């Protein structure tokens, strides 16, 4: 019976904190030049983390992540052999360049330098809550692939229908869950 409770707890936890982010939504267009502001109130104290990207070029990491488009979602997955969850994709791609990152989404909360959506660049990491915008905990993340005057796209691994490794635009599903964008790469200038 104890094992049954443990399995139930794990399933409930996975539902609350997983990379659930592929619900079908009616998207609306974000007006170019409009900064996306977070309305999420974070509820956990997460220690600051340093991610040393050395002299790795952001585009190389993003291109690797994009090479996995269509690979399946797998909760706790960190490998192209079986699939990825959201933080597993980021962890794997950075690790291929000998860059150490947290393995769990919420541990990115206080990593890097926060940047506005308008200033974000290819390679910046975008953070969201899990499926519940009111959870107060980072539960999903991706890597910015494009910023066209504030119109963002990002690569991530999403659970649910149409899940797996995909590129998504910011839309009415993600905006209420948006926490922040962090910069871990050094850019010239």
Backbone as CSV, one residue per row, in Angstrom:
resi,resn,N_x,N_y,N_z,CA_x,CA_y,CA_z,C_x,C_y,C_z
1,UNK,0.828,-1.195,0.000,0.000,0.000,0.000,0.874,1.260,0.000
2,UNK,1.994,1.199,0.735,2.909,2.334,0.795,3.419,2.677,-0.604
3,UNK,3.727,1.653,-1.403,4.197,1.876,-2.769,3.122,2.516,-3.638
4,UNK,1.878,2.149,-3.401,0.773,2.732,-4.161,0.666,4.229,-3.879
5,UNK,0.829,4.625,-2.624,0.815,6.041,-2.274,1.982,6.779,-2.917
6,UNK,3.153,6.143,-2.941,4.329,6.743,-3.558,4.106,6.965,-5.052
7,UNK,3.540,5.972,-5.725,3.253,6.107,-7.162,2.238,7.225,-7.385
8,UNK,1.195,7.278,-6.565,0.191,8.338,-6.691,0.827,9.707,-6.505
9,UNK,1.678,9.848,-5.476,2.355,11.120,-5.217,3.217,11.524,-6.402
10,UNK,3.948,10.577,-6.973,4.815,10.876,-8.116,3.992,11.329,-9.322
11,UNK,2.869,10.688,-9.573,2.030,11.074,-10.707,1.435,12.462,-10.513
12,UNK,0.985,12.748,-9.307,0.436,14.079,-9.025,1.536,15.133,-9.165
13,UNK,2.720,14.851,-8.613,3.838,15.797,-8.728,4.214,16.024,-10.176
14,UNK,4.237,14.970,-10.954,4.587,15.107,-12.373,3.566,15.993,-13.075
15,UNK,2.317,15.856,-12.730,1.287,16.684,-13.354,1.404,18.148,-12.985
16,UNK,1.822,18.420,-11.767,1.928,19.800,-11.321,3.177,20.472,-11.859
17,UNK,4.303,19.769,-11.841,5.583,20.387,-12.159,6.160,19.989,-13.508
18,UNK,5.439,19.200,-14.281,6.002,18.724,-15.544,5.981,19.806,-16.608
19,UNK,6.607,19.465,-17.691,6.714,20.375,-18.828,5.418,20.348,-19.638
20,UNK,4.302,20.544,-18.999,3.033,20.495,-19.710,2.834,21.819,-20.423
21,UNK,2.922,21.773,-21.727,2.876,23.041,-22.431,2.427,22.927,-23.875
22,UNK,1.671,21.929,-24.195,1.315,21.793,-25.593,-0.190,21.753,-25.807
23,UNK,-0.933,22.343,-24.887,-2.371,22.404,-25.075,-2.683,23.227,-26.315
24,UNK,-3.741,22.831,-26.995,-4.161,23.629,-28.136,-4.801,24.910,-27.614
25,UNK,-4.382,26.018,-28.159,-4.919,27.301,-27.739,-5.196,28.144,-28.966
26,UNK,-6.079,29.070,-28.789,-6.264,30.064,-29.825,-5.186,31.107,-29.591
27,UNK,-4.309,31.236,-30.558,-3.225,32.178,-30.357,-3.667,33.571,-30.767
28,UNK,-3.092,34.519,-30.137,-3.299,35.893,-30.566,-1.945,36.493,-30.840
29,UNK,-1.929,37.473,-31.673,-0.683,38.083,-32.087,-0.244,39.114,-31.066
30,UNK,1.025,39.017,-30.716,1.617,40.033,-29.856,2.055,41.163,-30.765
31,UNK,1.709,42.349,-30.397,2.077,43.498,-31.209,3.594,43.678,-31.187
32,UNK,4.236,43.772,-32.370,5.687,43.966,-32.398,6.093,45.166,-31.538
33,UNK,7.226,45.018,-30.870,7.737,46.097,-30.032,7.126,46.151,-28.649
34,UNK,6.271,45.177,-28.312,5.628,45.151,-27.005,6.397,44.211,-26.081
35,UNK,6.822,44.721,-24.934,7.524,43.878,-23.972,6.531,42.976,-23.264
36,UNK,6.912,41.732,-23.101,6.087,40.769,-22.374,6.498,40.846,-20.908
37,UNK,5.551,41.116,-20.053,5.809,41.256,-18.620,5.219,40.057,-17.883
38,UNK,5.918,39.604,-16.871,5.454,38.484,-16.071,4.435,38.942,-15.038
39,UNK,3.414,38.123,-14.839,2.456,38.350,-13.759,2.571,37.245,-12.706
40,UNK,3.537,36.350,-12.896,3.736,35.220,-11.987,4.400,35.700,-10.702
41,UNK,3.874,35.247,-9.587,4.474,35.518,-8.287,5.179,34.237,-7.852
42,UNK,6.517,34.288,-7.815,7.291,33.116,-7.420,7.165,32.892,-5.917
43,UNK,7.004,31.636,-5.525,6.746,31.326,-4.123,7.867,30.553,-3.445
44,UNK,8.865,30.085,-4.195,9.956,29.325,-3.599,11.261,30.101,-3.687
45,UNK,12.070,29.989,-2.658,13.413,30.576,-2.678,14.336,29.556,-3.345
46,UNK,14.843,29.920,-4.499,15.738,29.053,-5.254,17.119,29.715,-5.241
47,UNK,18.159,28.971,-4.869,19.504,29.567,-4.831,19.958,30.039,-6.212
48,UNK,20.793,31.063,-6.224,21.380,31.552,-7.478,22.289,30.474,-8.044
49,UNK,22.309,30.377,-9.365,23.162,29.408,-10.056,23.994,30.141,-11.095
50,UNK,25.215,29.710,-11.269,26.070,30.239,-12.320,26.164,29.188,-13.415
51,UNK,25.943,29.617,-14.641,26.114,28.738,-15.791,27.239,29.332,-16.621
52,UNK,28.380,28.660,-16.619,29.551,29.145,-17.330,29.546,28.568,-18.743
53,UNK,29.220,29.415,-19.708,29.152,28.963,-21.101,30.504,29.059,-21.809
54,UNK,31.534,29.430,-21.061,32.905,29.516,-21.587,32.903,30.387,-22.837
55,UNK,33.458,29.892,-23.915,33.446,30.649,-25.173,32.556,29.989,-26.218
56,UNK,31.597,29.195,-25.763,30.676,28.525,-26.682,29.751,29.568,-27.304
57,UNK,29.484,29.400,-28.577,28.599,30.311,-29.310,27.151,29.841,-29.127
58,UNK,26.281,30.737,-28.725,24.880,30.404,-28.464,24.231,29.693,-29.644
59,UNK,24.490,30.163,-30.850,23.865,29.579,-32.030,24.168,28.085,-32.165
60,UNK,25.346,27.655,-31.725,25.698,26.234,-31.825,24.795,25.385,-30.929
61,UNK,24.534,25.858,-29.721,23.662,25.131,-28.801,22.229,25.127,-29.324
62,UNK,21.765,26.275,-29.818,20.397,26.358,-30.348,20.244,25.449,-31.567
63,UNK,21.217,25.457,-32.441,21.149,24.597,-33.632,21.077,23.126,-33.247
64,UNK,21.824,22.732,-32.215,21.740,21.353,-31.740,20.330,21.057,-31.236
65,UNK,19.774,21.946,-30.430,18.407,21.749,-29.922,17.412,21.640,-31.083
66,UNK,17.568,22.481,-32.087,16.668,22.445,-33.249,16.809,21.150,-34.036
67,UNK,17.979,20.517,-33.966,18.174,19.261,-34.696,17.321,18.127,-34.122
68,UNK,16.772,18.322,-32.919,15.933,17.303,-32.294,14.437,17.530,-32.505
69,UNK,14.077,18.475,-33.370,12.651,18.712,-33.640,11.983,17.400,-34.030
70,UNK,10.834,17.135,-33.411,10.094,15.910,-33.693,10.432,14.748,-32.779
71,UNK,11.497,14.866,-31.980,11.823,13.795,-31.045,10.748,13.761,-29.957
72,UNK,10.488,12.591,-29.378,9.371,12.471,-28.435,9.639,13.122,-27.082
73,UNK,8.537,13.444,-26.408,8.583,13.896,-25.029,8.691,12.665,-24.139
74,UNK,9.548,12.738,-23.134,9.643,11.692,-22.122,9.917,12.365,-20.797
75,UNK,9.005,12.199,-19.844,9.194,12.790,-18.526,10.508,12.295,-17.953
76,UNK,11.360,13.226,-17.499,12.694,12.970,-16.954,13.678,12.500,-18.029
77,UNK,13.307,12.631,-19.305,14.165,12.191,-20.395,15.293,13.174,-20.679
78,UNK,16.481,12.631,-20.904,17.656,13.469,-21.157,18.457,12.970,-22.356
79,UNK,17.814,12.220,-23.256,18.588,11.623,-24.333,17.773,11.496,-25.609
80,UNK,18.429,11.703,-26.754,17.714,11.540,-28.019,17.305,10.088,-28.259
81,UNK,17.933,9.145,-27.556,17.583,7.736,-27.735,16.159,7.430,-27.289
82,UNK,15.714,8.093,-26.222,14.388,7.802,-25.672,13.457,8.999,-25.693
83,UNK,13.995,10.201,-25.586,13.183,11.407,-25.575,13.643,12.367,-24.502
84,UNK,13.006,13.535,-24.503,13.405,14.613,-23.605,12.196,15.185,-22.891
85,UNK,12.400,15.649,-21.661,11.466,16.608,-21.096,12.107,17.976,-21.327
86,UNK,11.463,19.034,-20.888,11.940,20.377,-21.237,13.343,20.645,-20.702
87,UNK,13.576,20.379,-19.423,14.898,20.646,-18.869,15.910,19.610,-19.336
88,UNK,15.446,18.415,-19.669,16.331,17.393,-20.206,16.913,17.790,-21.550
89,UNK,16.105,18.444,-22.387,16.583,18.928,-23.685,17.659,19.988,-23.478
90,UNK,17.395,20.937,-22.603,18.369,22.000,-22.329,19.633,21.398,-21.728
91,UNK,19.471,20.526,-20.744,20.599,19.872,-20.081,21.467,19.135,-21.101
92,UNK,20.844,18.351,-21.972,21.579,17.559,-22.960,22.338,18.454,-23.943
93,UNK,21.659,19.463,-24.479,22.286,20.324,-25.487,23.460,21.105,-24.913
94,UNK,23.318,21.624,-23.714,24.419,22.352,-23.092,25.561,21.399,-22.732
95,UNK,25.207,20.214,-22.234,26.226,19.233,-21.829,27.090,18.818,-23.017
96,UNK,26.503,18.745,-24.213,27.264,18.387,-25.415,28.403,19.376,-25.683
97,UNK,28.295,20.585,-25.116,29.330,21.608,-25.252,30.099,21.792,-23.938
98,UNK,29.996,20.782,-23.065,30.683,20.792,-21.765,30.276,21.975,-20.891
99,UNK,29.006,22.337,-20.974,28.450,23.396,-20.124,27.525,22.732,-19.113
100,UNK,27.784,22.980,-17.844,26.976,22.408,-16.777,25.764,23.305,-16.504
101,UNK,24.581,22.696,-16.532,23.344,23.414,-16.211,22.564,22.614,-15.171
102,UNK,21.610,23.246,-14.527,20.732,22.476,-13.649,19.971,21.427,-14.461
103,UNK,19.531,20.384,-13.815,18.751,19.339,-14.482,17.246,19.580,-14.336
104,UNK,16.856,20.354,-13.342,15.443,20.580,-13.044,15.069,22.024,-13.397
105,UNK,13.911,22.201,-14.021,13.470,23.526,-14.493,13.541,24.601,-13.420
106,UNK,13.019,24.306,-12.223,12.950,25.352,-11.199,14.326,25.843,-10.779
107,UNK,15.367,25.017,-10.985,16.717,25.432,-10.597,17.318,26.470,-11.543
108,UNK,16.616,26.796,-12.636,17.032,27.871,-13.530,16.495,29.224,-13.066
109,UNK,15.638,29.237,-12.054,14.952,30.456,-11.614,15.903,31.621,-11.396
110,UNK,16.999,31.387,-10.737,17.951,32.465,-10.424,19.312,32.228,-11.066
111,UNK,19.290,31.704,-12.278,20.526,31.524,-13.049,20.599,32.643,-14.082
112,UNK,21.796,32.920,-14.536,21.964,33.901,-15.608,21.544,35.304,-15.226
113,UNK,21.462,36.143,-16.246,21.086,37.549,-16.070,19.718,37.767,-16.718
114,UNK,18.739,38.278,-15.971,17.425,38.526,-16.580,17.529,39.580,-17.690
115,UNK,16.826,39.333,-18.782,16.750,40.292,-19.884,15.285,40.438,-20.300
116,UNK,14.947,41.590,-20.855,13.566,41.812,-21.294,13.292,41.007,-22.559
117,UNK,12.032,40.788,-22.826,11.650,40.053,-24.033,12.107,40.793,-25.289
118,UNK,12.140,42.107,-25.230,12.568,42.887,-26.396,14.069,42.767,-26.635
119,UNK,14.843,42.572,-25.557,16.303,42.469,-25.667,16.783,41.035,-25.825
120,UNK,15.877,40.072,-25.712,16.300,38.672,-25.758,16.888,38.317,-27.110
121,UNK,17.790,37.322,-27.063,18.495,36.890,-28.267,18.427,35.373,-28.388
122,UNK,18.737,34.904,-29.566,18.847,33.475,-29.824,19.833,32.889,-28.814
123,UNK,19.384,31.886,-28.078,20.226,31.258,-27.061,19.848,31.615,-25.640
124,UNK,19.063,32.671,-25.446,18.588,32.987,-24.102,17.577,31.915,-23.685
125,UNK,17.446,31.717,-22.390,16.540,30.694,-21.865,15.283,31.365,-21.349
126,UNK,14.130,30.844,-21.772,12.837,31.407,-21.377,12.190,30.474,-20.360
127,UNK,11.709,31.047,-19.260,11.165,30.289,-18.142,9.664,30.521,-17.995
128,UNK,8.961,29.451,-17.652,7.516,29.479,-17.440,7.175,28.679,-16.189
129,UNK,5.983,28.874,-15.670,5.472,27.936,-14.671,5.119,26.656,-15.424
130,UNK,4.778,25.608,-14.680,4.260,24.400,-15.322,2.881,24.708,-15.868
131,UNK,2.011,23.744,-15.914,0.681,23.944,-16.477,-0.186,24.940,-15.729
132,UNK,0.095,25.156,-14.449,-0.706,26.065,-13.625,0.009,27.405,-13.466
133,UNK,-0.525,28.476,-14.075,0.120,29.784,-13.959,0.235,30.278,-12.520
134,UNK,-0.592,29.737,-11.617,-0.594,30.189,-10.231,0.278,29.334,-9.314
135,UNK,1.047,28.405,-9.877,1.855,27.508,-9.045,2.966,28.250,-8.313
136,UNK,3.463,29.347,-8.901,4.533,30.106,-8.278,5.895,29.459,-8.394
137,UNK,6.028,28.455,-9.278,7.275,27.722,-9.432,7.578,27.556,-10.917
138,UNK,8.835,27.774,-11.295,9.237,27.503,-12.675,9.094,26.004,-12.908
139,UNK,8.350,25.654,-13.949,8.110,24.243,-14.252,8.282,23.919,-15.718
140,UNK,8.683,24.897,-16.514,8.892,24.656,-17.944,9.888,25.680,-18.462
141,UNK,10.669,25.276,-19.470,11.622,26.202,-20.059,11.913,25.814,-21.490
142,UNK,12.502,26.760,-22.200,12.916,26.539,-23.580,14.062,27.474,-23.910
143,UNK,14.530,27.369,-25.136,15.639,28.210,-25.598,15.124,29.089,-26.727
144,UNK,15.318,30.394,-26.595,14.874,31.334,-27.630,15.572,30.997,-28.952
145,UNK,14.772,30.883,-30.009,15.321,30.647,-31.346,15.248,31.895,-32.205
146,UNK,14.299,32.775,-31.853,14.075,33.956,-32.692,13.420,35.066,-31.890
147,UNK,13.873,36.279,-32.133,13.224,37.472,-31.582,13.115,38.467,-32.723
148,UNK,11.915,38.633,-33.213,11.651,39.574,-34.294,10.878,40.756,-33.711
149,UNK,11.630,41.722,-33.148,11.028,42.905,-32.534,10.025,42.533,-31.438
150,UNK,10.425,41.578,-30.600,9.571,41.170,-29.482,8.660,40.001,-29.781
151,UNK,8.590,39.564,-31.024,7.814,38.379,-31.379,8.766,37.191,-31.218
152,UNK,8.548,36.410,-30.152,9.487,35.366,-29.766,9.047,33.978,-30.226
153,UNK,10.036,33.159,-30.538,9.851,31.728,-30.754,10.919,31.020,-29.933
154,UNK,10.595,29.821,-29.469,11.542,29.069,-28.648,11.396,27.574,-28.899
155,UNK,12.518,26.860,-28.755,12.529,25.408,-28.892,12.412,24.822,-27.488
156,UNK,11.589,23.780,-27.366,11.369,23.144,-26.063,10.789,21.760,-26.291
157,UNK,10.739,20.971,-25.239,10.082,19.671,-25.307,8.827,19.759,-24.460
158,UNK,7.710,19.501,-25.099,6.404,19.682,-24.461,5.681,18.350,-24.347
159,UNK,4.956,18.200,-23.255,4.150,16.995,-23.072,2.792,17.193,-23.730
160,UNK,2.012,16.145,-23.758,0.643,16.237,-24.250,0.526,16.129,-25.757
161,UNK,-0.671,16.416,-26.210,-0.970,16.352,-27.641,-0.042,17.276,-28.418
162,UNK,0.462,16.805,-29.533,1.417,17.552,-30.364,2.705,17.848,-29.614
163,UNK,3.044,17.028,-28.634,4.224,17.254,-27.823,5.495,16.758,-28.468
164,UNK,6.540,16.713,-27.664,7.867,16.389,-28.136,8.636,17.673,-28.349
165,UNK,9.752,17.575,-29.039,10.576,18.754,-29.272,9.963,19.547,-30.418
166,UNK,9.597,20.779,-30.102,8.911,21.657,-31.052,9.427,23.087,-30.897
167,UNK,9.115,23.907,-31.877,9.337,25.349,-31.759,7.965,25.986,-31.635
168,UNK,7.810,26.815,-30.619,6.526,27.473,-30.360,6.695,28.975,-30.333
169,UNK,5.654,29.688,-30.738,5.643,31.139,-30.536,5.036,31.445,-29.172
170,UNK,5.333,32.610,-28.657,4.609,33.060,-27.469,3.153,33.212,-27.885
171,UNK,2.259,32.716,-27.042,0.838,32.812,-27.360,0.022,32.904,-26.080
172,UNK,-1.284,32.830,-26.217,-2.165,33.029,-25.075,-2.057,31.922,-24.033
173,UNK,-1.441,30.800,-24.357,-1.182,29.767,-23.361,0.078,30.085,-22.553
174,UNK,1.112,30.535,-23.224,2.388,30.766,-22.559,2.450,32.093,-21.810
175,UNK,1.828,33.134,-22.308,1.980,34.457,-21.695,1.575,34.482,-20.219
176,UNK,0.451,33.887,-19.801,0.125,33.914,-18.369,1.117,33.119,-17.512
177,UNK,1.848,32.196,-18.122,2.800,31.347,-17.412,4.229,31.887,-17.486
178,UNK,4.442,32.938,-18.250,5.775,33.499,-18.462,6.353,34.024,-17.152
179,UNK,7.576,33.586,-16.822,8.268,34.054,-15.623,9.324,35.084,-16.005
180,UNK,10.275,34.676,-16.857,11.313,35.608,-17.296,12.193,34.940,-18.339
181,UNK,13.091,35.743,-18.883,14.103,35.279,-19.819,15.454,35.534,-19.168
182,UNK,16.327,34.537,-19.250,17.655,34.704,-18.673,18.719,34.553,-19.761
183,UNK,19.790,35.294,-19.596,20.912,35.229,-20.527,22.076,34.531,-19.833
184,UNK,22.596,33.500,-20.483,23.742,32.789,-19.935,24.956,32.893,-20.865
185,UNK,24.721,33.244,-22.119,25.834,33.374,-23.081,26.389,34.794,-23.072
186,UNK,27.654,34.886,-23.456,28.290,36.181,-23.622,28.113,36.581,-25.092
187,UNK,27.574,37.755,-25.322,27.402,38.246,-26.689,28.359,39.397,-26.922
188,UNK,28.953,39.472,-28.123,29.852,40.587,-28.400,29.132,41.926,-28.310
189,UNK,29.856,42.951,-27.919,29.274,44.293,-27.895,28.779,44.613,-26.603
